[in-house]
Amino acid sequence: MKYVSLHTHTTFSFGDGYGPVSHHVSRIEELGMSALAVTEHGNVSSFVELEKACRAKGIKPIFGCEIYFAPPKTMQKCHMILLAMNQIGLQNLNRLITRSWVNFYRWPTVHLEDLEANNEGIIALSGCSDSALSCTLYGGKYFGPKTMELDKGRVQRAIGLVERFSEIFDEGRYFLECQRFPLLERTCLINQANEKLSARTGVQLVATSDVHYPKATDQPMQKILHASHRGSSVDVIESQWEWDVKLTYPTSDLEILNDMLKTGMSEDAARQAITNTALIADRCNVELPKAPLPKFVQGPDDWKPWV
């Protein structure tokens, strides 16, 4: 497959993602993908497992995070994907996650000034339907009630936001994320709007699957995780979410292409968004730093433990 998953959650996305990292990597190997980005919610705890599993399978690991983004003291958070391109990017990603826990307000939170100060070596994707860009266009989070209607004011603010992030993540490090969910009306509207924003601003599109479990048959486990994480029940969770949408990997490039087309994107835009996943993967080349194992000195032969 040419397509690379750049938005992926494992069990380290506590209460939301399912499947050990190794299971996701094995699924990637089955599908013939060359790389995998793991982007947990607000943490980087899966990095070591990702590197071990990927190296064993000959797959490139890409180290990322889905951050919670918001102004200070804002209860509701927007989402955004960050991917480390190089060692500097890995260091900056770690700094951002550390800062987010210092800024903790309901969730670990990254502020705009944090991104301005620590963006070198990082590629950013605009995010899902709960991103700052999506909510600027169609409401939600701290941008007011959700709507299915666009107006000139929202479009102009969205253009301004794209230009601002493009300045922060300069040299083509900012991408407009388009997801493969034609059954979600909001996603369809966002994908179509992002295609127009791309034509207007020159910022490129990228396709994602917002993966939360290795296979479609794993979806029931995510219901259980959601219920337990929220102190609820599966029955209640089923009534609150759109479970017809499978948050897992496409089985082929053709499958994700067809999904993107069904959201209302043009064929040229959909193909470029898929191609850009591999181009981004090529730009991300990181190896986790290693420390030597500690050395333990042998004690004297007559040494006895203190009792």
Summary of the structure (lengths in Angstrom):
residues: 307
radius of gyration: 20.4
end to end distance: 61.9
largest distance: 83.1
contacts: 1005
relative contact order: 0.15
helix: 44%
strand: 14%
